[in-house]
Amino acid sequence: MSKLEALLSRLKAHQHVLIVAAADHDTMPADSVLKRIAELENAIAAVEAVMAEENRE
């Protein structure tokens, strides 16, 4: 597994934990949790873009 794949896996796992934890509550998640989930999504997209770029080279 490449370093980028490992990073992608860690980011997705952390995002998954946050989403599942947010789903366990009957209320709307805190804005900070939603922001962190969104930030992780951006990081995931960035890593995937770099991986795709490296595959084209």
C-alpha positions as CSV (number, residue, x, y, z in Angstrom):
1,M,0.0,0.0,0.0
2,S,1.4,3.4,-1.0
3,K,1.7,6.3,1.5
4,L,-1.1,8.1,-0.3
5,E,-3.4,5.0,-0.1
6,A,-2.6,4.7,3.6
7,L,-3.4,8.4,4.2
8,L,-6.6,8.0,2.3
9,S,-7.6,5.0,4.4
10,R,-6.9,6.9,7.6
11,L,-8.9,9.9,6.5
12,K,-11.9,7.8,5.4
13,A,-11.8,5.8,8.6
14,H,-11.8,9.0,10.8
15,Q,-14.6,10.5,8.8
16,H,-16.6,7.3,9.1
17,V,-16.2,7.4,12.9
18,L,-17.4,11.0,13.1
19,I,-20.4,10.2,10.9
20,V,-21.4,7.1,12.8
21,A,-21.0,9.0,16.1
22,A,-23.2,11.8,14.8
23,A,-25.8,9.4,13.6
24,D,-26.1,7.9,17.1
25,H,-27.6,11.1,18.4
26,D,-31.2,12.1,17.8
27,T,-30.2,15.8,17.5
28,M,-28.4,17.7,14.8
29,P,-24.6,17.3,15.1
30,A,-22.6,20.2,16.4
31,D,-21.4,22.6,13.8
32,S,-17.8,21.8,14.7
33,V,-18.5,18.1,13.9
34,L,-20.1,18.9,10.6
35,K,-17.2,21.2,9.8
36,R,-14.7,18.5,10.6
37,I,-16.6,16.0,8.4
38,A,-16.6,18.5,5.5
39,E,-12.9,19.2,6.0
40,L,-12.1,15.5,5.9
41,E,-14.2,15.2,2.7
42,N,-12.0,18.0,1.1
43,A,-8.9,16.2,2.2
44,I,-10.1,12.9,0.9
45,A,-10.9,14.5,-2.5
46,A,-7.4,16.2,-2.6
47,V,-5.6,12.9,-1.9
48,E,-7.7,11.1,-4.5
49,A,-6.8,13.9,-7.0
50,V,-3.1,13.5,-6.3
51,M,-3.4,9.7,-6.7
52,A,-5.2,10.1,-10.0
53,E,-2.6,12.5,-11.2
54,E,0.2,10.2,-10.3
55,N,-1.5,7.3,-12.1
56,R,-1.6,9.4,-15.3
57,E,2.1,10.0,-15.2
